[in-house]
């Protein structure tokens, strides 16, 4: 079964608020991981998040 991704921009009310909060949490967590990787391994680390692909990537730049 395939589902169509729902954009936060098409929602209103509590569902949109919850989705925005979850997206912000993902961004914060990924940034925290990038910071920890820099502390451990050095270098400049970047975060790439693709919600449609279901991908969170933290890579050394």
N, CA, C and O of each residue as an XYZ file, in Angstrom:
244
protein
N       0.842     -1.175      0.000
C       0.000      0.000      0.000
C       0.887      1.238      0.000
O       1.848      1.314      0.765
N       0.576      2.188     -0.838
C       1.331      3.431     -0.924
C       0.493      4.561     -0.368
O      -0.701      4.661     -0.649
N       1.125      5.410      0.420
C       0.420      6.570      0.950
C       1.013      7.831      0.359
O       2.201      7.880      0.038
N       0.201      8.827      0.220
C       0.655     10.116     -0.275
C       1.158     10.936      0.892
O       0.450     11.098      1.885
N       2.398     11.467      0.786
C       2.904     12.297      1.880
C       2.010     13.507      2.108
O       1.497     14.102      1.160
N       1.831     13.861      3.361
C       1.006     15.014      3.712
C       1.924     16.163      4.080
O       2.795     16.020      4.937
N       1.731     17.291      3.439
C       2.507     18.476      3.768
C       1.896     19.155      4.979
O       0.674     19.240      5.106
N       2.747     19.637      5.863
C       2.265     20.385      7.025
C       1.499     21.613      6.562
O       0.597     22.078      7.258
N       1.843     22.138      5.407
C       1.192     23.340      4.900
C      -0.276     23.091      4.562
O      -1.051     24.045      4.502
N      -0.683     21.840      4.341
C      -2.068     21.553      3.990
C      -2.926     21.229      5.210
O      -4.138     21.049      5.086
N      -2.318     21.157      6.363
C      -3.051     20.825      7.577
C      -3.280     22.067      8.421
O      -2.580     23.070      8.285
N      -4.267     21.980      9.287
C      -4.467     23.061     10.241
C      -4.703     22.459     11.616
O      -4.915     21.254     11.751
N      -4.665     23.287     12.609
C      -4.986     22.848     13.958
C      -3.917     22.004     14.607
O      -2.724     22.169     14.352
N      -4.369     21.093     15.455
C      -3.470     20.304     16.289
C      -2.586     19.360     15.487
O      -1.432     19.148     15.860
N      -3.088     18.789     14.402
C      -2.268     17.869     13.601
C      -1.059     18.587     13.027
O       0.053     18.061     13.073
N      -1.262     19.777     12.489
C      -0.152     20.549     11.924
C       0.822     20.958     13.013
O       2.036     20.923     12.809
N       0.305     21.340     14.156
C       1.159     21.742     15.279
C       2.030     20.566     15.721
O       3.224     20.737     15.966
N       1.443     19.388     15.823
C       2.188     18.197     16.228
C       3.247     17.824     15.196
O       4.357     17.434     15.558
N       2.911     17.943     13.918
C       3.878     17.623     12.868
C       5.037     18.612     12.865
O       6.189     18.216     12.690
N       4.742     19.896     13.057
C       5.819     20.898     13.113
C       6.725     20.646     14.312
O       7.944     20.778     14.209
N       6.137     20.287     15.440
C       6.927     19.996     16.638
C       7.817     18.774     16.416
O       8.979     18.771     16.824
N       7.283     17.745     15.778
C       8.072     16.541     15.501
C       9.209     16.845     14.534
O      10.325     16.357     14.716
N       8.937     17.646     13.509
C       9.981     18.022     12.550
C      11.079     18.823     13.237
O      12.260     18.624     12.955
N      10.702     19.721     14.131
C      11.692     20.511     14.870
C      12.530     19.607     15.773
O      13.733     19.824     15.917
N      11.910     18.603     16.377
C      12.639     17.664     17.227
C      13.655     16.871     16.407
O      14.782     16.661     16.855
N      13.267     16.435     15.217
C      14.193     15.719     14.333
C      15.384     16.606     13.994
O      16.528     16.153     14.037
N      15.125     17.864     13.659
C      16.208     18.791     13.323
C      17.139     19.009     14.513
O      18.359     19.013     14.349
N      16.577     19.190     15.709
C      17.401     19.375     16.913
C      18.252     18.142     17.197
O      19.442     18.254     17.492
N      17.634     16.965     17.106
C      18.365     15.727     17.389
C      19.492     15.505     16.385
O      20.596     15.115     16.765
N      19.219     15.752     15.115
C      20.251     15.589     14.086
C      21.388     16.581     14.302
O      22.556     16.228     14.142
N      21.058     17.818     14.663
C      22.092     18.822     14.940
C      22.931     18.407     16.144
O      24.143     18.623     16.163
N      22.296     17.816     17.140
C      23.015     17.337     18.315
C      23.982     16.216     17.944
O      25.112     16.183     18.431
N      23.547     15.306     17.091
C      24.415     14.221     16.628
C      25.591     14.796     15.845
O      26.728     14.365     16.037
N      25.332     15.764     14.963
C      26.408     16.393     14.192
C      27.418     17.046     15.123
O      28.624     16.948     14.895
N      26.946     17.702     16.154
C      27.827     18.344     17.124
C      28.669     17.313     17.875
O      29.862     17.524     18.092
N      28.056     16.211     18.267
C      28.785     15.151     18.962
C      29.829     14.517     18.049
O      30.939     14.223     18.492
N      29.487     14.304     16.792
C      30.447     13.743     15.841
C      31.641     14.666     15.667
O      32.778     14.201     15.580
N      31.396     15.966     15.616
C      32.489     16.936     15.496
C      33.375     16.899     16.737
O      34.597     16.996     16.632
N      32.767     16.759     17.903
C      33.543     16.699     19.142
C      34.406     15.441     19.200
O      35.538     15.483     19.680
N      33.877     14.340     18.718
C      34.599     13.066     18.763
C      35.639     12.967     17.651
O      36.783     12.586     17.897
N      35.237     13.313     16.421
C      36.064     13.056     15.244
C      36.684     14.304     14.633
O      37.536     14.207     13.750
N      36.260     15.477     15.100
C      36.734     16.718     14.490
C      36.065     16.938     13.143
O      35.311     16.091     12.663
N      36.343     18.059     12.556
C      35.796     18.353     11.237
C      34.464     19.072     11.311
O      33.940     19.362     12.386
N      33.945     19.342     10.151
C      32.692     20.074      9.981
C      31.629     19.087      9.522
O      31.764     18.487      8.456
N      30.582     18.911     10.304
C      29.543     17.925     10.021
C      28.256     18.627      9.607
O      27.884     19.653     10.176
N      27.584     18.062      8.611
C      26.349     18.644      8.083
C      25.207     17.644      8.197
O      25.414     16.430      8.195
N      24.018     18.177      8.296
C      22.804     17.369      8.403
C      21.990     17.524      7.125
O      21.809     18.633      6.622
N      21.501     16.399      6.604
C      20.569     16.421      5.475
C      19.345     15.616      5.896
O      19.458     14.451      6.278
N      18.173     16.249      5.821
C      16.923     15.584      6.190
C      15.996     15.600      4.984
O      15.710     16.658      4.422
N      15.528     14.417      4.591
C      14.580     14.291      3.483
C      13.369     13.523      4.012
O      13.401     12.297      4.124
N      12.316     14.248      4.333
C      11.127     13.624      4.921
C      10.418     12.708      3.936
O       9.850     11.694      4.342
N      10.439     13.040      2.657
C       9.764     12.195      1.670
C      10.464     10.852      1.507
O       9.810      9.827      1.318
N      11.798     10.855      1.580
C      12.561      9.614      1.450
C      12.700      8.889      2.789
O      13.122      7.734      2.830
N      12.346      9.566      3.883
C      12.519      8.967      5.205
C      13.986      8.852      5.581
O      14.417      7.841      6.134
N      14.755      9.901      5.278
C      16.200      9.866      5.441
C      16.691     11.008      6.320
O      16.316     12.165      6.127
N      17.537     10.663      7.291
C      18.287     11.651      8.064
C      19.747     11.243      7.937
O      20.130     10.131      8.300
N      20.557     12.163      7.415
C      21.959     11.858      7.167
C      22.836     12.913      7.839
O      22.586     14.112      7.718
N      23.865     12.452      8.550
C      24.854     13.334      9.163
C      26.196     12.955      8.549
O      26.671     11.832      8.720
N      26.803     13.899      7.832
C      28.039     13.598      7.107
C      29.103     14.654      7.379
O      28.804     15.820      7.639
N      30.350     14.207      7.311
C      31.463     15.143      7.433
C      31.603     15.869      6.102
O      31.575     15.259      5.033
N      31.751     17.150      6.193
C      31.847     17.977      4.980
C      33.284     18.314      4.711
O      33.585     19.002      3.736
